[in-house]
């Protein structure tokens, strides 16, 4: 393992393979939770399911005990106007909610980190659009990455995709800027930051062995977040609903490899005309 300027961690192919194991565990956990989401389920029940699955498969939850005050759960469960970092509890999901689940796991010292937004039953059309635009922005960011490029290429692609999509009410999507994607490896959060707005050709260079978590957070209204009294949950300033998607990925000489996608990202990258660089997929 090597280091570039500003503390950017570069992994060997063998270390990236360990990250793939962590990423697969995260991806499998999120699929398990997606299937379990329904009206009447509490966010605490989903959290217990996630922790059991991660530990039963040889991993350790990345989020549990993280930060100050220590995060008290395995997943972040953010409902409706909660953008990110929602604490699971006795909140009962109801028909029409949107739940964003962020999950991280450690396998042999390496982290995987991903998030997905899930509709609880039937959601309003504008919420369906919010989820679509946010997920597509994530993949647009990954598709813009190539060896020798810059982090700003990813940021610009995320921003441009969101801004190109019509808003259901004729207004503007809110792109949260205060929270960003990040480098990842032997720690969950590492340099460089990966903003969801930016200019191409700027920022850290994309090198082989660099792993990044890309995570657009988009709202139906104001882009400005506020911190809840629990010191973790990030809410929208105006009560508008939010969506959050995230994947961990790396670049190989063959193309992009999405470490937290069960198929390595092969299908979505093919739709976008982007070469797939997975090793074991």
C-alpha positions as CSV (number, residue, x, y, z in Angstrom):
1,X,0.0,0.0,0.0
2,X,1.3,3.4,-0.9
3,X,0.4,7.0,-0.3
4,X,0.1,10.0,-2.6
5,X,0.1,13.7,-1.6
6,X,-2.4,14.8,1.0
7,X,-2.7,11.4,2.6
8,X,-4.5,9.7,-0.4
9,X,-4.2,5.9,0.1
10,X,-3.3,3.7,-2.9
11,X,-4.0,0.0,-2.6
12,X,-2.4,-3.0,-4.2
13,X,-4.5,-5.3,-6.3
14,X,-4.5,-7.7,-3.4
15,X,-5.8,-5.0,-1.1
16,X,-8.5,-4.0,-3.6
17,X,-9.6,-7.7,-3.6
18,X,-10.1,-7.4,0.2
19,X,-12.1,-4.3,-0.4
20,X,-14.2,-6.2,-2.9
21,X,-15.0,-8.7,-0.1
22,X,-16.1,-5.9,2.2
23,X,-18.1,-4.3,-0.7
24,X,-19.9,-7.5,-1.5
25,X,-20.9,-7.9,2.1
26,X,-22.3,-4.4,2.2
27,X,-24.1,-5.0,-1.1
28,X,-25.6,-8.2,0.1
29,X,-26.7,-6.6,3.3
30,X,-28.4,-3.7,1.5
31,X,-30.3,-6.2,-0.7
32,X,-31.4,-8.1,2.4
33,X,-32.7,-4.8,3.9
34,X,-34.4,-3.7,0.7
35,X,-36.4,-6.9,0.7
36,X,-37.3,-6.4,4.4
37,X,-38.6,-2.8,4.0
38,X,-42.4,-2.7,4.2
39,X,-45.1,-0.8,6.1
40,X,-45.0,-1.7,9.8
41,X,-41.3,-2.5,10.1
42,X,-39.2,-0.3,12.4
43,X,-35.8,1.1,11.5
44,X,-34.4,-0.7,14.6
45,X,-35.6,-4.0,13.2
46,X,-33.7,-3.3,10.0
47,X,-30.6,-2.3,12.0
48,X,-30.6,-5.6,13.9
49,X,-31.0,-7.5,10.7
50,X,-28.0,-5.7,9.2
51,X,-25.8,-6.2,12.2
52,X,-26.6,-9.9,12.4
53,X,-25.9,-10.4,8.7
54,X,-22.6,-8.5,8.7
55,X,-21.3,-10.4,11.8
56,X,-22.5,-13.8,10.6
57,X,-20.5,-13.3,7.4
58,X,-17.2,-12.4,9.0
59,X,-17.5,-8.6,9.0
60,X,-17.7,-5.8,11.5
61,X,-20.1,-2.9,11.2
62,X,-18.2,0.3,10.1
63,X,-20.7,2.7,11.6
64,X,-21.2,1.3,15.1
65,X,-19.3,3.5,17.6
66,X,-18.0,5.8,14.8
67,X,-17.5,9.5,15.5
68,X,-18.4,11.7,18.5
69,X,-20.9,11.2,19.9
70,X,-20.4,7.6,18.9
71,X,-22.9,6.5,16.3
72,X,-25.2,3.9,18.1
73,X,-26.2,1.7,15.2
74,X,-25.0,-0.5,12.3
75,X,-26.9,1.4,9.6
76,X,-28.0,5.0,9.0
77,X,-31.8,4.9,8.4
78,X,-32.9,8.3,7.1
79,X,-36.7,8.7,6.5
80,X,-38.4,11.3,4.2
81,X,-36.8,14.7,5.1
82,X,-33.8,13.1,6.7
83,X,-30.9,13.4,4.2
84,X,-28.3,11.2,5.9
85,X,-27.1,9.8,9.3
86,X,-30.6,9.0,10.6
87,X,-30.4,6.9,13.8
88,X,-32.5,3.7,13.7
89,X,-35.1,3.4,16.5
90,X,-38.8,2.8,17.1
91,X,-39.8,4.7,13.9
92,X,-42.4,2.6,12.2
93,X,-42.3,2.8,8.4
94,X,-45.6,3.6,6.7
95,X,-46.9,3.4,3.2
96,X,-45.5,6.2,1.1
97,X,-42.3,6.8,3.1
98,X,-38.9,6.8,1.4
99,X,-36.1,5.3,3.4
100,X,-32.4,5.9,2.7
101,X,-30.2,3.2,4.2
102,X,-26.4,3.7,4.4
103,X,-24.3,0.7,5.4
104,X,-20.6,0.0,5.9
105,X,-18.7,-3.1,6.8
106,X,-15.0,-4.0,7.5
107,X,-13.4,-7.2,6.3
108,X,-9.8,-7.9,7.3
109,X,-9.2,-4.2,7.9
110,X,-10.8,-2.8,4.7
111,X,-14.1,-1.0,4.4
112,X,-17.0,-1.1,2.0
113,X,-19.6,1.7,2.0
114,X,-22.8,2.0,0.1
115,X,-26.3,3.5,0.3
116,X,-29.7,3.0,-1.3
117,X,-33.1,4.7,-1.1
118,X,-36.1,2.4,-0.9
119,X,-39.8,3.2,-1.4
120,X,-42.0,1.9,1.3
121,X,-45.0,0.6,-0.7
122,X,-46.3,3.1,-3.2
123,X,-44.7,6.5,-3.1
124,X,-45.7,9.8,-4.7
125,X,-44.6,10.3,-8.3
126,X,-42.3,13.2,-7.4
127,X,-40.6,10.9,-4.9
128,X,-40.1,8.3,-7.6
129,X,-38.5,10.9,-9.7
130,X,-36.3,12.0,-6.8
131,X,-35.0,8.5,-6.4
132,X,-34.5,8.0,-10.1
133,X,-32.5,11.2,-10.6
134,X,-30.3,10.6,-7.5
135,X,-29.4,7.0,-8.5
136,X,-28.7,8.0,-12.1
137,X,-26.5,10.8,-10.9
138,X,-24.4,8.3,-8.9
139,X,-23.8,6.2,-12.0
140,X,-23.1,9.3,-14.1
141,X,-20.4,10.2,-11.6
142,X,-18.8,6.7,-11.7
143,X,-19.1,6.6,-15.5
144,X,-17.1,9.9,-15.8
145,X,-14.1,8.5,-14.0
146,X,-11.0,7.2,-15.8
147,X,-7.4,6.7,-15.0
148,X,-5.5,10.0,-15.3
149,X,-8.7,12.0,-14.8
150,X,-9.6,14.1,-11.8
151,X,-12.1,13.9,-8.9
152,X,-13.8,17.0,-10.4
153,X,-14.8,15.0,-13.4
154,X,-17.0,12.9,-11.1
155,X,-18.4,15.9,-9.3
156,X,-19.2,17.7,-12.5
157,X,-21.0,14.7,-14.0
158,X,-23.1,14.2,-10.8
159,X,-24.1,17.9,-10.8
160,X,-24.8,18.1,-14.6
161,X,-27.0,15.0,-14.6
162,X,-29.1,16.4,-11.7
163,X,-29.4,19.8,-13.3
164,X,-30.4,18.3,-16.6
165,X,-33.4,16.5,-15.2
166,X,-36.8,18.3,-15.1
167,X,-38.1,18.9,-11.6
168,X,-41.7,17.6,-11.0
169,X,-42.9,21.0,-9.8
170,X,-40.9,23.1,-12.3
171,X,-38.4,24.1,-9.6
172,X,-34.9,23.0,-9.0
173,X,-33.4,19.9,-7.3
174,X,-31.4,20.6,-4.2
175,X,-27.9,19.2,-4.4
176,X,-26.5,18.9,-0.9
177,X,-23.0,20.3,-0.9
178,X,-22.0,20.2,2.8
179,X,-21.7,16.4,2.7
180,X,-19.6,14.6,0.1
181,X,-18.3,11.3,-1.1
182,X,-14.8,10.3,0.0
183,X,-11.8,8.1,-0.3
184,X,-12.0,4.8,1.4
185,X,-9.7,1.9,2.4
186,X,-8.2,1.1,5.7
187,X,-10.4,3.9,7.1
188,X,-14.0,4.6,6.1
189,X,-13.4,8.2,5.4
190,X,-10.1,9.2,3.7
191,X,-8.9,11.9,1.4
192,X,-9.9,13.0,-1.2
193,X,-13.4,14.4,-0.7
194,X,-15.7,13.8,-3.7
195,X,-18.2,16.7,-3.9
196,X,-21.4,16.4,-5.8
197,X,-20.8,19.7,-7.6
198,X,-17.7,20.8,-9.3
199,X,-15.6,21.6,-12.4
200,X,-14.0,18.9,-14.5
201,X,-10.2,18.7,-14.5
202,X,-9.9,19.8,-10.9
203,X,-9.0,17.9,-7.8
204,X,-7.0,14.8,-7.0
205,X,-5.8,12.6,-9.9
206,X,-7.6,9.3,-10.4
207,X,-4.9,6.6,-10.0
208,X,-5.0,2.9,-10.1
209,X,-5.4,1.6,-6.5
210,X,-7.5,4.6,-5.4
211,X,-10.9,3.7,-4.0
212,X,-13.7,6.3,-3.8
213,X,-17.2,6.4,-2.4
214,X,-19.5,8.5,-4.6
215,X,-22.7,9.5,-2.9
216,X,-25.1,12.1,-4.2
217,X,-27.7,13.5,-1.7
218,X,-30.5,15.2,-3.6
219,X,-33.7,16.9,-2.2
220,X,-37.0,18.0,-3.7
221,X,-36.5,21.5,-2.3
222,X,-33.8,23.4,-0.4
223,X,-30.2,22.1,-0.7
224,X,-29.4,23.4,2.8
225,X,-29.2,20.8,5.6
226,X,-29.7,21.3,9.4
227,X,-28.5,19.0,12.2
228,X,-31.1,17.4,14.4
229,X,-31.0,17.5,18.2
230,X,-29.7,13.9,18.3
231,X,-26.4,15.4,16.9
232,X,-26.4,12.9,14.0
233,X,-29.5,13.1,11.8
234,X,-29.2,15.6,9.0
235,X,-32.5,17.1,7.9
236,X,-33.6,19.3,5.0
237,X,-34.0,23.0,6.0
238,X,-37.4,23.2,4.5
239,X,-38.8,19.8,5.3
240,X,-38.6,18.6,1.7
241,X,-37.8,15.0,1.1
242,X,-34.4,13.6,0.2
243,X,-32.8,10.6,-1.5
244,X,-29.3,9.2,-1.1
245,X,-27.4,6.6,-3.2
246,X,-23.8,5.5,-2.8
247,X,-21.3,3.0,-4.1
248,X,-17.6,2.3,-3.5
249,X,-15.6,1.9,-6.7
250,X,-12.1,1.7,-8.1
251,X,-10.4,2.0,-11.5
252,X,-8.4,-0.7,-13.2
253,X,-6.6,-0.6,-16.5
254,X,-9.7,-2.3,-18.0
255,X,-12.2,0.2,-16.6
256,X,-14.4,0.9,-13.5
257,X,-15.1,-1.8,-10.9
258,X,-17.9,-1.0,-8.5
259,X,-16.9,-2.9,-5.3
260,X,-20.2,-2.7,-3.5
261,X,-22.4,-3.7,-6.5
262,X,-23.2,-7.4,-6.6
263,X,-22.3,-7.6,-10.3
264,X,-19.4,-5.2,-9.9
265,X,-21.4,-2.6,-11.8
266,X,-21.2,-4.6,-15.1
267,X,-24.9,-4.1,-16.1
268,X,-25.2,-0.3,-15.4
269,X,-21.8,0.5,-16.8
270,X,-22.7,-1.4,-20.0
271,X,-25.9,0.7,-20.3
272,X,-23.7,3.8,-20.1
273,X,-21.1,2.5,-22.6
274,X,-18.4,2.4,-19.9
275,X,-15.8,-0.4,-19.8
276,X,-16.1,-2.8,-16.9
277,X,-12.9,-3.3,-15.0
278,X,-13.9,-6.0,-12.5
279,X,-11.5,-8.7,-11.5
280,X,-13.7,-11.6,-10.3
281,X,-17.0,-10.7,-11.8
